[in-house]
């Protein structure tokens, strides 16, 4: 029969979202640049572009969910989704490699400076070899074995809870009697999927809250000193990824309530779990290199 589909690939119908997303991103970037240069209306242009980007993202992904419900996501299509997610995570790995590279460059080839009463003092040319230490002389670092260690344990625990939810979904451990606190949330006593997702989301929010507290009480500034810039850029971008991952998991939680996932078709959940494990692994490297090794031998902030 002419026009009949005789392959496993999904031929996409015309969609407005690629062009709309590109134009929205252009507006957001242009607005951000104008805002940074104090151009009138730049901030509003940025916010309008951001709102348009979020609208396009939601609409585009809603179309993808509808395609899944219609049976368009064949095993071949799902495999290619997985390839795409793997490549995306690989690009994210290289993104963080850049920040680790910057931190190691600063640490292994330090600049001659000291940090006195919140001000950076650069050494003279003759004293450079003496003053070039890492972290810079006079700078207090965050105690790696207090809040950072607690956050490490929180993220590792969240990795186990999202894995529990994933395995519960694969083995169709859903439903059960709704009682107690879980019942108030609409979760059955056998529903490992919803339980695991709820716990992961809560742990992600706790991690972000602790990191915000840590930033507020950090003993060094973001600007003016390379240690602070490298620290906040590396850990800050990781914190941003945690927030994105938490939103990703919240969307999965909502979809799990709606019954969108089945043991055989749940790529959206699987992608969120992969992303969350990636965030976990990056944090382990951050904890060891920046908090422990990067602050070794420096005075620890007592606050």
Secondary structure, DSSP 4 states (H G I P E B T S, - for coil): -TT---SS---PPP-SHHHHHHHHHHHHHHHHHHHHTT-TTHHHHHHHHHHHHHHHHHHHHHHHHHHHHTT---HHHHHHHHHHHHHHHHHHHHHHHHHHHHHHHHHHT--SEEEETTEEEEPPGGGHHHH--SSPBT--B--IIIIIHHHHHHHHHHHHHHHHHHHHHHTT-------HHHHHTT--TT-HHHHHHHHHHHHHHHHHHHHHHHHHT-SS-SSSSHHHHHHHHHHHHHHHHHHHHHHHHHHHHHHHHHT---SS--HHHHHHHHHHHHHHHHHHHHIIIIIIITTTTSPBP--
